[in-house]
Amino acid sequence: MTTTFADLTTMRVGGPIGRLYVPTTIPEAVDLLQRVAATADPLLVMGGGSNLVVGDVGWDGTVIKMATSEFDIDGELLTAAAGVEWDRVVAAAVDAGLAGLEALSGIPGLVGGTPVQNVGAFGTVTSDVLHSLSVYDRQTGQVERWTPDRCGFGSHRQSVFKHSDRWVVLEVTYRLRRGGQSGPIEYAELASRLGIAPGGTAAPSDVREAVLALRRGRAMVLDPDDHDTWSVGSFFINPVLPEVPDSARGCPRYPDVKGVKLTAAWLIERAGFPRGYGTEWGDGTVALSSRHTLAVTNRGGATTSEIMKFAAHIRAGVEARFGIRLNPECDLVNCSF
Ligand SMILES: Cc1cc2nc3c(=O)[nH]c(=O)nc-3n(C[C@H](O)[C@H](O)[C@H](O)COP(=O)(O)OP(=O)(O)OC[C@H]3O[C@@H](n4cnc5c(N)ncnc54)[C@H](O)[C@@H]3O)c2cc1C
C-alpha cells in the first residue's frame, strides 16, 4: 500500500509519496542525498511531520524521512542525529543532570527540525543552546560543520533553513550546563506552577514535569486519541510588524529585531474565533483546538484542502477586523491558502 503524508504527519492529512526512504544512520542519509542529487527527482526531507502540511496531491518525488539515530553526551555537549526524537533528547539531558533543554520538553518532532524554525517554548529557543551542527549542502554535495551564526536566527521563528531546501540538517550539538538549576524562568504561568517567582530557577527535572503538565493542558503533547493534538501546534505565526496598528492596541506584544511581535491567538480570538470554533463549520472535520486558539485541528477525516479553506477563513476574519495578515508557521508543501 502507498504511504501517504496522512500516515506520517501529525495533522494526518496529505496525499501519496512517490518514493520514501528512511535512513537510520548519518552515512546512509548522506549516501541517499548524493544518490538523489544525481537524479532529477524532486526531494523533500522530513522529520516527525509535526510542522508540515502537504497537499492532497502528495509529493511525486523522493521523500527522505530522517530516522538517523546517532547520539552522544560528552561533558556538557549533547550531540544527536537529525532523526532522533526531540523529547527523548530532552529526557536524556535531564536524566544526565544537564540543564538547558528542560523548557523545550514535550515538543513533537525530531532533532533536525529544531534549528529549522528555531523551535522554542516557555522563553527558551533552540539558538540559546545551539553549539554547532552538521549540514549537507545540496548545491555542493558537501557535509559542512556550522556554528550558529550561519543559521540566520533573529526574528521570531526564522532561519536560513526555513525558506530554502539547500541545506539538510544531519546532526546537532547543544551546549548544556552540568549540575544545578534551570535558567531563569520568566514565563509567569510556568513560574507559578513551579511555586517560584518569575525570574527564579528550579531543578531541570521539576521544570520538565511542570512544562509537560502545562503542555498537556493545552493539547500540545501528541496523543493519538485526542483530536485537539491532530495539528501542527501553532498553525499561524505570531505576526511581527514595524509598529502596532491602532486596531490592535490591546494586543499583547513582545520586542523583536524586526519591530513588534503580536500574539496571533489574541487576534484570532478577538476576531470572533474562540477555542473550538469550527465544529459547525463545513462538515465538521476541521476546527480550532478546544484548548489552544492557534491550533487548527483535524477532527477526523479532514483533507488538506479542507484545512486550507478553514485557515483562509480564519485569516480573512483577522484581516477584516485588524488589517493584519496572518501567515502560516508550518511548512505548506503543494498546498496554500
Ligand atoms: C502538538 C504540537 C505542539 C507543538 N509545539 C511547539 C512548540 O511549543 N514550539 C515550537 O517551536 N514548535 C512546536 N510545534 C511544531 C513542531 O513540533 C516543531 O516545529 C518541530 O521542530 C518540527 O520537527 P519535525 O521533525 O516534526 O519537522 P517536520 O514537520 O518533519 O518538518 C518541518 C520542516 O522542517 C524541514 N526539515 C525537517 N527535518 C529537516 C532536516 N533534517 N534538515 C532540513 N530540513 C528539515 C522540513 O522539510 C519541513 O520544511 C508543535 C507541533 C505540534 C503538533
The ligand as a Gaussian input file, in Angstrom:
#p B3LYP/6-31G(d) Opt

LIG

0 1
 C        1.068000      19.379000      19.290000
 C        2.217000      20.223000      18.754000
 C        2.856000      21.121000      19.587000
 C        3.939000      21.908000      19.106000
 N        4.558000      22.766000      19.961000
 C        5.597000      23.530000      19.509000
 C        6.261000      24.438000      20.394000
 O        5.950000      24.549000      21.576000
 N        7.281000      25.179000      19.881000
 C        7.679000      25.073000      18.588000
 O        8.628000      25.786000      18.188000
 N        7.083000      24.197000      17.736000
 C        6.051000      23.434000      18.165000
 N        5.424000      22.564000      17.312000
 C        5.869000      22.478000      15.910000
 C        6.856000      21.317000      15.638000
 O        6.785000      20.355000      16.640000
 C        8.293000      21.799000      15.525000
 O        8.405000      22.764000      14.509000
 C        9.257000      20.645000      15.222000
 O       10.574000      21.067000      15.407000
 C        9.125000      20.099000      13.800000
 O       10.012000      18.996000      13.695000
 P        9.683000      17.792000      12.751000
 O       10.804000      16.817000      12.883000
 O        8.334000      17.248000      13.014000
 O        9.745000      18.506000      11.333000
 P        8.814000      18.237000      10.052000
 O        7.424000      18.639000      10.360000
 O        9.018000      16.866000       9.536000
 O        9.436000      19.281000       9.026000
 C        9.214000      20.663000       9.224000
 C       10.075000      21.449000       8.220000
 O       11.451000      21.242000       8.540000
 C       12.134000      20.649000       7.426000
 N       13.057000      19.662000       7.987000
 C       12.786000      18.652000       8.848000
 N       13.898000      17.958000       9.119000
 C       14.899000      18.572000       8.431000
 C       16.292000      18.330000       8.313000
 N       16.889000      17.323000       8.951000
 N       17.013000      19.155000       7.537000
 C       16.441000      20.186000       6.874000
 N       15.117000      20.449000       6.944000
 C       14.358000      19.649000       7.705000
 C       11.057000      20.004000       6.567000
 O       11.446000      19.937000       5.219000
 C        9.900000      20.978000       6.788000
 O       10.088000      22.108000       5.962000
 C        4.368000      21.763000      17.762000
 C        3.711000      20.834000      16.931000
 C        2.648000      20.075000      17.422000
 C        1.977000      19.076000      16.522000

